């Protein structure tokens, strides 16, 4: 298995796991008081205050390959009080999937 194929398999598996976690967090978000995703202004304010990092920095920290590109906006959505970027991505072959990365440190 080539290095890129192995990375792609790991990356897609991580993205799928993140999407499952997002689904579980979304189902419970009403109980925690989280109310949807932030506006662009709220996101920019949090970046300026140093509370979260920009999507480009988080993308690098999360190890998202440059060949993959965003097919959606890059909203920040709190889950149990933790801000996450929730982004639809496309592979070079056109396969689409959601990626959910912590907006502070880029973890899933």
C-alpha positions in Angstrom: 0.0 0.0 0.0 1.5 3.4 -1.0 2.1 6.0 1.6 -0.6 8.3 0.1 -3.2 5.5 0.0 -2.4 4.6 3.6 -2.7 8.3 4.7 -5.9 8.7 2.7 -7.4 5.6 4.4 -6.4 6.8 7.8 -7.7 10.3 7.0 -11.1 9.2 5.8 -11.5 6.9 8.7 -10.7 9.7 11.1 -13.1 12.0 9.3 -15.8 9.4 9.5 -15.2 8.9 13.2 -15.3 12.7 13.7 -18.6 12.8 11.8 -20.0 10.1 14.1 -18.8 12.1 17.1 -20.4 15.2 15.7 -23.7 13.4 15.3 -23.6 12.3 18.9 -22.6 15.8 20.1 -25.3 17.3 17.9 -27.9 15.0 19.4 -26.9 16.1 22.9 -26.2 19.7 22.3 -29.6 20.8 23.4 -28.9 19.4 26.8 -25.7 21.4 27.1 -27.0 24.7 26.0 -25.0 24.9 22.8 -27.1 26.7 20.2 -25.8 26.1 16.7 -22.8 27.4 14.9 -21.2 30.8 15.4 -21.6 33.7 13.0 -18.6 34.9 10.9 -18.4 37.8 13.3 -18.3 35.6 16.4 -15.6 33.4 14.8 -13.5 36.4 13.8 -13.8 37.8 17.3 -12.7 34.5 18.9 -9.7 34.4 16.5 -8.7 37.9 17.3 -9.0 37.2 21.1 -6.8 34.1 20.7 -9.5 31.7 21.8 -9.4 29.7 18.6 -7.1 29.5 15.5 -7.9 30.2 11.9 -9.1 27.4 9.7 -5.9 27.5 7.7 -3.8 26.9 10.9 -6.2 24.2 12.1 -6.2 22.5 8.7 -2.4 22.3 8.9 -2.4 21.1 12.6 -5.0 18.5 11.6 -2.8 17.2 8.8 -5.4 17.8 6.0 -3.5 17.2 2.7 -3.3 20.2 0.4 -4.9 18.1 -2.4 -8.2 18.1 -0.4 -10.4 21.2 -0.7 -13.3 22.7 1.1 -16.7 22.4 -0.6 -18.6 24.3 2.2 -18.1 27.2 4.5 -15.9 26.7 7.5 -18.2 27.3 10.4 -17.2 27.0 14.0 -19.8 24.9 16.0 -19.5 24.4 19.7 -20.0 20.9 20.9 -20.3 20.5 24.7 -18.6 23.9 25.0 -15.7 23.1 22.7 -15.4 24.9 19.4 -15.0 22.7 16.3 -14.6 23.6 12.6 -17.2 21.5 10.7 -16.2 21.4 7.0 -17.3 19.4 4.0 -14.2 18.4 2.1 -13.5 16.7 -1.3 -10.7 14.4 -2.2 -8.8 14.8 -5.5 -11.2 12.0 -6.9 -14.2 14.0 -5.9 -15.2 12.0 -2.9 -16.9 14.2 -0.3 -16.9 13.9 3.5 -17.2 16.0 6.6 -14.2 16.8 8.7 -14.6 18.0 12.3 -11.5 19.5 13.9 -11.1 21.2 17.3 -10.8 24.9 16.6 -8.1 25.3 19.3 -5.6 22.5 18.5 -6.8 20.7 15.3 -7.5 17.4 17.0 -10.6 15.3 16.1 
